[in-house]
Amino acid sequence: MADLTATTSSGPDALASIRGLDTAGLAERILASTVRVVAGRRGSGAGVIFGADGPILTNAHVATAPTLDIELPDGSIHEADVTARDPSVDLAFLRIGAGGLTPIPARDSVPQPGELVMSAGFPRGMGPAIAIGVVHAASAGSRLITADVRLAPGYSGGPMTDSRGQLIGINSMISGGLGVAVPVATILRFIGSAGRPKLGMVLQPIPAIGPESMVVVRVLDGSPAQNAGVMVGDVITGILGNIPETGTGDNSIRLRLVRGGRPLLLEIRRTSWSEPATRAA
């Protein structure tokens, strides 16, 4: 196995959680399901094997290049097809023509604050590497998991696991010094809703304003969000109607927005539009 770099949270709770745990053995199991996603000159990130026949999860912001290569733990490299991609939840689903892979088990319960977590990735193109910390905040209704774990560019798309090596989320970004991951519940909804209507906007949470507040950082061309008049910089403070990923109920939702300090209410009609998947050449 390649050299392993490990970093830990400096808090005493994290150090206490490590006592008696075979962290090296746990890291080895996690890395057996972690891959490098190479996006040409745009750099690289990580991904996690989600099935023995080749499905791989990563971030939508990692899977943006016209061609993607996957480097497996054994060092072999395979071209990848992007079969589903949703920037609104920062997830992408890839497939490669390889079998006999080692999928990571997914946890079916929400992690609790203070639980030990490990994140795997390829920081700054190096690695593989492991970062260790503790859950900072998570709940059944949360769109994100935050953890006191030291991430760096290159961890994006890699797994965040519990102390048993079960997947609890996909590393997504760093916010306020905390590692942020997309939870398993969102991952399962994303996989189940692949190909269903999307709104076509990329959002970023604003914890300082409120748990549900999101700023629009991108609006995709031709999308329902663009047609409804959503603009980059709008702050979403509430959603009225069914969550888009459910694919059921009313065919429209209303967004409470703040734009330039003024409150707005916009209605978005959910249509059959979806961002086209990128296929590796």
URWOWO-V441235 format. One line per field, one symbol per residue. ss: DSSP state (H for helix, E for strand, L for the rest). A space follows every 10 residues. Layout:
# URWOWO-V441235
ss->???
This chain:
# URWOWO-V441235
ss->LLLLEEEELL LHHHHHHHLL LLHHHHHHHH HLLEEEEELH HHLEEEEEEL LLLLEEEELL LLLLLLLLEE ELLLLLEEEE EEEEEELLLL EEEEEELLLL LLLLLELLLL LLLLLEEEEE ELHHHLLLEE EEEEEEELLL LLLEEEEELL LLLLLLLLEE ELLLLLEEEE EEEEELLEEE EEEHHHHHHH HHLLLLLLLL EEEEELLLLL LLLEEEEEEL LLLHHHHHLL LLLLEEEEEE LLLHHHLLLL LEEEEEEEEL LEEEEEEEEL LLLLLLLLLL L
